[in-house]
Amino acid sequence: MQNIEVKVRCHDLDAARAAVDRIGAHRSGLLRQTDTFFCVPDGRLKLRRCEGQPPVLIGYQRDDRPGARRSTYQMLELTDKQADALEEVLSLVTRPWAIVTKKRQLHLWQNVRIHLDRVDGLGDFVELEIVGEADEARGGELAGRLLRELGLRDEDRVAVAYADLIAEEAKA
Protein backbone atom coordinates (compact mmCIF):
# COMPACT_ATOMS: atom_id res chain seq x y z
CA MET A 1 0.00 0.00 0.00
CA GLN A 2 1.16 3.55 -0.68
CA ASN A 3 0.30 7.12 0.11
CA ILE A 4 1.91 10.56 0.03
CA GLU A 5 2.63 12.16 3.38
CA VAL A 6 3.46 15.64 4.63
CA LYS A 7 4.04 16.58 8.27
CA VAL A 8 4.07 20.18 9.55
CA ARG A 9 4.71 21.63 12.99
CA CYS A 10 1.56 23.55 13.97
CA HIS A 11 1.73 26.69 16.12
CA ASP A 12 -2.06 27.02 16.52
CA LEU A 13 -3.96 23.74 16.49
CA ASP A 14 -7.29 25.47 17.19
CA ALA A 15 -6.88 27.64 14.07
CA ALA A 16 -5.95 24.57 12.02
CA ARG A 17 -9.03 22.75 13.37
CA ALA A 18 -11.26 25.69 12.38
CA ALA A 19 -9.71 25.72 8.88
CA VAL A 20 -10.26 21.97 8.52
CA ASP A 21 -13.93 22.49 9.43
CA ARG A 22 -14.15 25.43 7.00
CA ILE A 23 -13.00 23.33 4.01
CA GLY A 24 -15.70 20.77 4.83
CA ALA A 25 -13.58 17.91 6.11
CA HIS A 26 -15.50 15.22 7.99
CA ARG A 27 -14.50 14.63 11.62
CA SER A 28 -13.82 10.95 11.97
CA GLY A 29 -12.83 10.65 15.61
CA LEU A 30 -10.26 11.24 18.32
CA LEU A 31 -7.57 8.56 18.51
CA ARG A 32 -5.23 7.99 21.45
CA GLN A 33 -2.25 6.14 20.01
CA THR A 34 0.98 4.73 21.36
CA ASP A 35 3.57 3.65 18.79
CA THR A 36 6.53 1.54 19.88
CA PHE A 37 9.32 1.69 17.27
CA PHE A 38 11.76 -1.22 16.99
CA CYS A 39 15.28 -1.15 15.53
CA VAL A 40 15.36 -2.63 12.05
CA PRO A 41 18.09 -2.48 9.39
CA ASP A 42 15.94 -0.73 6.79
CA GLY A 43 12.75 1.32 7.00
CA ARG A 44 10.70 1.50 10.18
CA LEU A 45 8.74 -1.02 12.23
CA LYS A 46 6.20 0.02 14.85
CA LEU A 47 3.60 -1.60 17.00
CA ARG A 48 0.61 0.72 17.27
CA ARG A 49 -1.85 0.49 20.11
CA CYS A 50 -4.94 2.68 19.86
CA GLU A 51 -7.69 2.84 22.46
CA GLY A 52 -10.77 0.97 21.28
CA GLN A 53 -9.06 -0.60 18.27
CA PRO A 54 -7.03 -3.77 17.68
CA PRO A 55 -3.23 -3.34 17.81
CA VAL A 56 -1.47 -3.11 14.44
CA LEU A 57 2.08 -3.94 13.39
CA ILE A 58 3.17 -1.46 10.71
CA GLY A 59 6.28 -1.72 8.56
CA TYR A 60 7.04 1.17 6.24
CA GLN A 61 9.60 2.80 3.97
CA ARG A 62 9.68 6.58 3.59
CA ASP A 63 12.41 9.10 2.79
CA ASP A 64 13.36 11.62 5.45
CA ARG A 65 12.77 14.99 3.81
CA PRO A 66 10.37 17.86 4.48
CA GLY A 67 8.44 17.78 1.21
CA ALA A 68 5.69 15.45 0.11
CA ARG A 69 7.08 11.93 0.21
CA ARG A 70 5.85 8.52 -0.76
CA SER A 71 5.29 6.03 2.03
CA THR A 72 5.07 2.35 1.18
CA TYR A 73 3.69 0.29 4.03
CA GLN A 74 2.18 -2.97 5.18
CA MET A 75 -0.08 -3.40 8.20
CA LEU A 76 -0.90 -6.52 10.18
CA GLU A 77 -3.87 -6.39 12.57
CA LEU A 78 -3.33 -8.30 15.81
CA THR A 79 -5.24 -9.32 18.89
CA ASP A 80 -4.13 -7.83 22.21
CA LYS A 81 -2.63 -11.20 23.17
CA GLN A 82 -0.71 -11.43 19.88
CA ALA A 83 0.57 -7.86 20.26
CA ASP A 84 1.82 -8.58 23.79
CA ALA A 85 3.59 -11.76 22.61
CA LEU A 86 5.07 -10.02 19.56
CA GLU A 87 6.38 -7.13 21.67
CA GLU A 88 7.97 -9.65 24.04
CA VAL A 89 9.61 -11.57 21.19
CA LEU A 90 10.86 -8.42 19.44
CA SER A 91 12.28 -7.11 22.71
CA LEU A 92 14.40 -10.28 22.99
CA VAL A 93 16.15 -9.73 19.65
CA THR A 94 16.04 -5.98 19.18
CA ARG A 95 15.20 -3.01 21.29
CA PRO A 96 12.45 -0.45 21.15
CA TRP A 97 14.22 2.78 20.27
CA ALA A 98 11.33 5.22 20.68
CA ILE A 99 7.82 5.33 22.06
CA VAL A 100 5.48 7.98 20.65
CA THR A 101 2.25 8.79 22.47
CA LYS A 102 -0.23 11.12 20.81
CA LYS A 103 -3.79 12.31 20.63
CA ARG A 104 -4.84 12.41 17.00
CA GLN A 105 -7.97 14.08 15.74
CA LEU A 106 -8.74 12.49 12.39
CA HIS A 107 -10.55 14.36 9.60
CA LEU A 108 -11.35 13.04 6.12
CA TRP A 109 -11.40 15.30 3.04
CA GLN A 110 -11.59 13.82 -0.46
CA ASN A 111 -8.83 11.18 -0.46
CA VAL A 112 -6.86 12.93 2.30
CA ARG A 113 -6.59 11.88 5.92
CA ILE A 114 -5.90 15.04 7.94
CA HIS A 115 -4.38 14.33 11.35
CA LEU A 116 -4.34 17.07 13.99
CA ASP A 117 -1.77 15.65 16.39
CA ARG A 118 -0.77 16.55 19.94
CA VAL A 119 2.39 14.51 20.56
CA ASP A 120 3.60 14.02 24.13
CA GLY A 121 6.91 15.81 24.61
CA LEU A 122 6.92 17.40 21.14
CA GLY A 123 3.86 19.62 20.73
CA ASP A 124 1.33 20.03 17.93
CA PHE A 125 1.50 18.92 14.31
CA VAL A 126 -0.66 18.46 11.25
CA GLU A 127 0.00 15.39 9.15
CA LEU A 128 -1.58 14.83 5.74
CA GLU A 129 -1.86 11.39 4.17
CA ILE A 130 -3.03 11.41 0.58
CA VAL A 131 -4.45 7.91 0.42
CA GLY A 132 -3.81 5.73 -2.61
CA GLU A 133 -1.57 8.34 -4.25
CA ALA A 134 1.88 7.23 -5.41
CA ASP A 135 2.87 10.25 -7.55
CA GLU A 136 4.87 12.61 -5.33
CA ALA A 137 4.45 15.61 -7.65
CA ARG A 138 0.67 15.29 -7.85
CA GLY A 139 0.40 14.53 -4.14
CA GLY A 140 2.74 17.40 -3.32
CA GLU A 141 0.58 19.88 -5.25
CA LEU A 142 -2.56 18.79 -3.41
CA ALA A 143 -0.76 18.84 -0.04
CA GLY A 144 0.64 22.31 -0.73
CA ARG A 145 -2.80 23.70 -1.57
CA LEU A 146 -4.29 22.10 1.50
CA LEU A 147 -1.52 23.36 3.79
CA ARG A 148 -2.12 26.90 2.52
CA GLU A 149 -5.87 26.48 3.15
CA LEU A 150 -5.03 25.46 6.72
CA GLY A 151 -2.72 28.45 7.23
CA LEU A 152 0.40 26.32 7.64
CA ARG A 153 3.85 27.38 6.46
CA ASP A 154 6.27 25.49 4.22
CA GLU A 155 9.15 26.33 6.55
CA ASP A 156 7.42 24.37 9.34
CA ARG A 157 7.48 21.09 7.40
CA VAL A 158 9.10 18.21 9.29
CA ALA A 159 11.41 15.80 7.51
CA VAL A 160 11.35 12.88 9.92
CA ALA A 161 9.03 10.64 11.95
CA TYR A 162 7.84 11.61 15.43
CA ALA A 163 10.08 8.82 16.75
CA ASP A 164 13.15 10.57 15.34
CA LEU A 165 12.11 13.84 17.00
CA ILE A 166 11.56 12.04 20.32
CA ALA A 167 15.02 10.42 20.04
CA GLU A 168 16.59 13.84 19.31
CA GLU A 169 14.84 15.33 22.36
CA ALA A 170 16.12 12.48 24.54
CA LYS A 171 19.72 13.23 23.47
CA ALA A 172 19.42 16.95 24.29
Residue pairs with C-beta under 8 A, 6 or more apart in sequence:
1 72
1 73
1 74
1 75
2 70
2 71
2 72
2 73
2 132
2 133
2 134
3 70
3 71
3 73
3 129
3 130
3 131
3 132
3 133
3 139
4 68
4 69
4 70
4 71
4 129
4 130
4 133
4 134
4 135
4 136
4 139
4 140
4 143
5 62
5 68
5 69
5 70
5 71
5 127
5 128
5 129
5 130
6 67
6 68
6 69
6 127
6 128
6 140
6 143
6 147
6 157
7 125
7 126
7 127
7 128
7 157
7 158
8 125
8 126
8 127
8 147
8 152
8 153
8 156
8 157
8 158
9 123
9 124
9 125
9 156
9 157
9 158
10 16
10 116
10 123
10 124
10 125
10 126
10 152
10 156
11 124
11 156
12 151
13 116
13 118
13 124
13 126
15 151
16 116
16 126
16 150
16 151
16 152
17 105
17 116
19 149
19 150
19 151
20 107
20 109
20 114
20 116
20 150
21 27
22 149
23 109
23 146
23 149
23 150
24 109
25 107
25 108
25 109
25 114
26 107
26 108
26 109
27 105
27 106
27 107
28 106
28 107
28 108
29 105
29 106
30 103
30 104
30 105
30 106
31 50
31 51
31 53
31 103
31 104
31 105
31 106
32 50
32 51
32 102
32 103
32 104
33 48
33 49
33 50
33 100
33 101
33 102
33 103
33 104
34 48
34 49
34 50
34 99
34 100
34 101
35 46
35 47
35 48
35 49
35 99
35 100
35 101
35 102
35 162
35 163
36 46
36 47
36 49
36 87
36 96
36 98
36 99
37 44
37 45
37 46
37 96
37 97
37 98
37 99
37 100
37 161
37 163
38 45
38 46
38 47
38 90
38 94
38 95
38 96
38 97
39 94
39 95
39 96
39 97
40 59
40 94
42 61
43 59
43 60
43 61
43 62
44 59
44 60
44 61
44 62
44 161
44 163
45 57
45 58
45 59
46 57
46 58
46 163
47 55
47 56
47 57
47 58
47 83
47 86
47 87
47 90
48 55
48 56
48 57
48 58
49 55
49 83
50 56
54 77
54 78
54 79
54 80
55 77
55 78
55 79
55 80
55 82
55 83
56 75
56 76
56 77
56 78
57 75
57 76
57 78
57 83
57 86
58 73
58 74
58 75
58 76
59 73
59 74
60 71
60 72
60 73
60 74
61 71
61 72
61 73
62 69
62 70
62 71
62 72
62 161
63 69
63 70
64 159
64 160
64 161
64 164
65 159
66 157
66 158
66 159
67 136
67 140
67 157
68 130
68 136
68 139
68 140
68 143
68 144
69 136
70 134
70 136
70 139
71 129
78 86
90 96
97 163
97 167
98 162
98 163
98 164
98 166
98 167
99 166
100 119
100 120
100 161
100 162
100 163
100 166
101 119
101 120
102 117
102 118
102 119
102 120
102 162
103 117
103 118
104 115
104 116
104 117
104 118
105 115
105 116
105 117
106 113
106 114
106 115
107 113
107 114
107 115
107 116
108 114
109 146
111 130
111 131
111 132
111 133
112 128
112 129
112 130
112 131
112 142
112 146
113 128
113 129
113 131
114 126
114 127
114 128
114 146
115 125
115 126
115 127
115 128
115 129
116 124
116 126
117 124
117 125
117 126
117 127
117 162
118 124
119 125
119 162
119 165
121 166
121 169
122 162
122 165
122 166
122 169
125 158
125 162
126 147
126 150
126 152
128 143
128 146
128 147
130 139
130 142
130 143
133 139
133 142
144 154
147 153
147 154
158 165
